[in-house]
Amino acid sequence: MTVIGANGAGKTTLFLTISGFVPALKGTIEHDGKNIVGLDSADIVRLGICQVPEGRQLFPMMTVKENLEMGAYLRKDRKGISQDLEQMYQLFPRLSERTKQQAGTLSGGEQQMLAIARGLMSNPKLLLLDEPSLGLSPVLIETLFTIINEIKSRKITILLNEQNAAMALRLADRGYVMQLGNIMLEGTGNELLNNDQVRKLYLGM
């Protein structure tokens, strides 16, 4: 799934509210049939919802491996954590080469890979990706979307907020157009890609 909209539409606020960092003023947010409004952010992670924030927000003085281990800080299954750590190195080979390197010394693309991998270490059912391609080169963006598609194939639900609306809609099974905090349009990714209003306002066509 993807949410598109102009700057200031409320996309990041939506993500922060789902994750429990911004209180909902009204309404409900349901996950697996349970209203999660009012829950602590750690409890929301325990339910299987994890956000990869805009700007990555890594622990810059910690190593790649230590950042990945921090992603699993609420987990108790040591064997599963070890297995998932190896899976992250397979999914992101660049991180395997830099496992002992401080996160703050990585390139922008490597830091984004680490931020996503750290989120996956929480073993999420729903992964919120907030502006993952921000500041990356076109080549790295292509690589990143290939990885996101691979994550999707692993049956992890992804909610994506992405400045590159065309790429996001091509990847998404379903899309939503947000304006001033309201959902104005929704449909499959292909339906929104071919919507004249969306093409004019968000795809530059």
N, C-alpha and C positions, 0 to 999 in steps of 0.2 A: 504494500500500500504506500501511496505517497500523498503528501499535502503540498500544494503549490500555492503561491500568492506573492504579492508585492512585499517589499520590505515594510515592516510594521503591521502586517496583516494579523499577527498573533500566533504564527506557527511555533516559534520557540517557546512562547508562553504556554501554548497547548502542551508541548512536550514536558516542560517543567512542572505543569500542573498534574499531568499523568504520573510523573515520577515522584510527586509529593514535595517538591521544593517550593512550589507556589500554591497557596491555599485556594481551593475552589470557592467562589463566593456563593454559588448555588448549583443545583443540579447534581447528577451522579456520574461517576466513571466506573463502568462495570468491566470486570475481568473474570472470566470463567464463572459468570453469574453472580459475582460478589462485588458490592460497591466498595471501592478502595479509597473514596474521598475521606480525608482525615487520618489515613494511616501514615505512619512514619516512613520516610524514604527507604530505610533499611528493610522494613517489613514488606514494602512493595517489591524490592529486589528479591526477597525470599519467596514471593509469589511468582517470580519468573519474569519480571519486567526490568529491563536494564537500559539506561540511556547512555549513548556515546555523545558527549556534549560538543557543542560548537567550540572550536578553539582547542580541542583535544584534552587540555587540562591534565596532562601527565604529571608524574612526580619526577621532575627533571634531574634530581641528584641521585635517584635510584636507578638501578640497572634495568635493562629490558626484562630480564627474568623476574626481578622484584616487582616491577609494574604489573606483569602478568599474574603473579601470585597475589597481588593486592586485589585483582579482579575477582579472586575466589575467596576473599576474606571471610565471607559468611558461610562458606561450605565446610563440611566436616569430613567428607569422603576423600581421604588422602589418595587412595588409589585412583579414583575418578579424576581428581585434580591433576595428578601426574600424567594420566592418559590424555587429558584435555590439553595439557601443556605441550605434549608432543604433537597433538593435532594442530595446535596453533603454529608450531614451527613448520609443519607440513603445508599448511594453508598460506603461511607468510614466510617463505624460505629466507627472506632478507633478515627477519628477526632472529632466526636461528644462527645466522652468521654474526649477529651483534648481541648475543644473549648477555654478555658481561659488560656491554657498553652503557654508559649513562644515557638515559632517555633524552636529556636536554641537548645532547650532541648529535642526535639523529637528524637527518634531513626532514623537511616538511612531510614528504610522502611517507617516509618510514615512521614518523611520529603518528600519522593518521592510521597506518596499519597497526601500530601498537595500541592505539586507542580503541580500535575496533576489536582487536584480539583480546584486550583487557576486558572489554564488555562481554565477549563471548565466554570468558573464563567463569563468569557467574552462572553459566549454564541456563541462559534465558529461554523462555517461551516466546517472548516479544522483545525485539531489539529496536530501540529508538535511535535512529541515526540523524543527527542534527547537522546539516551543512557539511557532509564529509569531504566534498571536493573543494572546499573553500581554500583558495591560495595555491592550488596545485596546477601543474602544467597539464596541457591537453593529453600528453602521453600517459602521465600518472593517473589522470582521471579515467582514461580507458581501462587501465590496469585495475583501478579501484572498483569500477563497475563490474568488471569480470569477477572480482572477488565477492562483491555483494551478491551477484547472481549465483555464485557457488554456495554462499551461505543460505540463500533462499532455497536452493535445491536440497539442503539438509533439513528441511521442514521447520525452520525457524521463521516465525512471522516477523517481518520487518516493516516498521513505519518510518518512512524516509521524508525528511525535509531537505530539499535539494535545490540550489540556485539554478542548476542546469535542468530546467523543467522538461525539455524534450527527452533527455536521456532517462530521467526519472519515470516519465510516463511510459516509455518503451519497456522499461523493466517491470513496472507495477501491474499487478492484476487489477487493482482498483485505485482510483485517484479522487482527490477532493480539492476543490478550489476554495481557498479561504480569503475573505475580505473583511477587515475590521472585526475580526473575532468570530465571524459567521461563515458557515459553509454555504457558498452560493451555488456551486455546481458539484455534482458527483457522477461517477460512471466508471466504466472500465478504462484502463490506460489508453486503449485504442480509441474509444469513444471521445475522450477528452483531447487526444492528439488531433482528431479530425473535427473538433468543434470550432466553428469559425471564431467565436468570441475568445476562446482559449488561444487559438493560433495568433490572433491579432494582439492580444494583451500580454501574453506570457511567452509565446514562442517566436515573436518577432517576424511573423509571416503575413 
